[in-house]
Amino acid sequence: PSAPPQAVSVVTLGTNNST
């Protein structure tokens, strides 16, 4: 979407760290 890749990076990092 319009959201920047930085925001997605934080989400992916958080989910990846949770696993």
Secondary structure, DSSP 8 states (H G I E B T S, - for coil): --S-HHHHHHHHHHHHHH-
